[in-house]
Amino acid sequence: MHTPQAPKGTRDFYPEDYALREHIFRSWEKTCRRYGFERYDAPMFESLELYTQKSGEEVEKQLYAFKDKAGRDLALRPEITPSLARMVAARGGSLKMPLRWYSIPTLFRYERMQKGRLREFAQLNMDIVGIEGVSADAELIAAAAAMMLDLGFDDGDFSIRISSRSLLEEVFDSMGIDRARHALLYAALDKRHKISAEEFSRELVHAAGAAAGAVTELFSLRTLKDIDGRFPGLGSVARLHELFALLDVYGLSNLVEFDISIVRGLAYYTGIVFELFDKLRSLRAIAGGGRYDRLVTLYGGPDTPAVGFAAGDVVLGELLAAKNIVVPRQPRSEVFIVSVPPAGNRDVIAAARQFRDAGVGCEFALKNAHVGKQLKLADSCRARYVVFLGGDEGKEGKVKIKDMNTGAEWLAGSDNALTEIAAQLATGR
């Protein structure tokens, strides 16, 4: 008999696997709360037009597109930024700016599978909408660094590389490259570290034509000082200097560096862009983002500056495993009730109901079993406390309580057991 398999590029999450994803999500939420962001979400699928007109060729090729029963062209979301821009545009000027929004959407991209890249994945998105100055860019870059530190990485594990689409635009203009070719150039440059040198050279010649050699020489410019010397007086360079000065105040000077080769693949980026890499460069970018100041306007909304970044759970899971960061599984239940004769099923259910009504997670064996087997069940569900109901203690109107973390045992009156455990749990939380 044929056993069905999960579709390629997707994952089954058994409880032990989901523990890692849950850990990543909880850490993401912690970072977002610390930085003052509030959560939003959008539909799992959108009009196909939302992506084909604005996101560029890179995303278009990766779409899971389909027609619904009414013949409408739809697509599973490959990213959530277009949805955010659509939502902002729909409310016009009624939203109070700035927005500090985050989301943890499930996304779908039909792309070549490799380490750290799947076709269905979750992603943290953090966006600041309504601030034109680089203070918003600096705040998000700091939040991206905090995301990594909150997950257990240290500043020796990753770096943040920063550039600017507007800088490249000014440089390409000075080279005499037609603006109609800029989008092709950005797409080619974004592939620099993803394809072979021969393939990249062909892509660059196709995009830049006779200027391909001059574009290649840009990669020899390692610092903003180099850019100033070669292309003096560029406004985008002054903006980058301002950004790096702010990042120094955030205490991030040891993590950030200028890298002119960072361009980001999506067509809607307009200004500063950045990517996070693990220091060993064992994977593609951990996270990335940048300015998209025209996207809300393109969807019919008011002129609205915006900046954001995204980080995927797949690559972070790989890095956590490589760093041997242990993710403890949470208890399935806080209390496990062990039935000791003469206590019966009705007694156990009544006690469990007390705990559950008080908001304390509780379970018990659903079929008769000796005490040893029940204790194994308590251990398998990682219960913090075991309550022994019945036995000699029960005859005296008491219950025995065991702390599974420390092994400590004590007696409590049957009526006080719930109060005692609830207090212990409240202290330990």
Buried (B, 14 or more C-beta within 10 A) or exposed (E): EEEEEEEEBEBEEEEEEBBBBBBBBEBBBBBBEEBEBEEBEBEEBBBBEBBBBBBBEBBBEBBBBEEEEEEEEBBBBBBBBBBBBBBBBEEEEEBEEBBBBBBBBEBBBBBEEEEBBBBBBBBBBBBBBBBBEBBBBBBBBBBBBBBBBBBBBEBEBBBBBBBBBBBBBBBBBEBEBEEEBBEBBBBBBBBBEEEEEEEBBBBBBEBBEEBBEBBBEBEEBEEBEBBBEBBEEBEBBEBBBBBBEBBEEBEBEEBBBBBBBBBBBBBBBBBBBBBBBBEEEEBBBBBBBBBBBBBBEBBEBEEBBBBBBBBBBBBBBBBBEEBEEEBEEEBEBBBBBBBBEEBEEEBBEEBBEBBBEEEBBBBBBEEEBEBEEBBEBBEEBBBBBBBBBBBEBBEEEBBBBBBBEEEEEEEBEBEEBBEBBBEBBEEEE
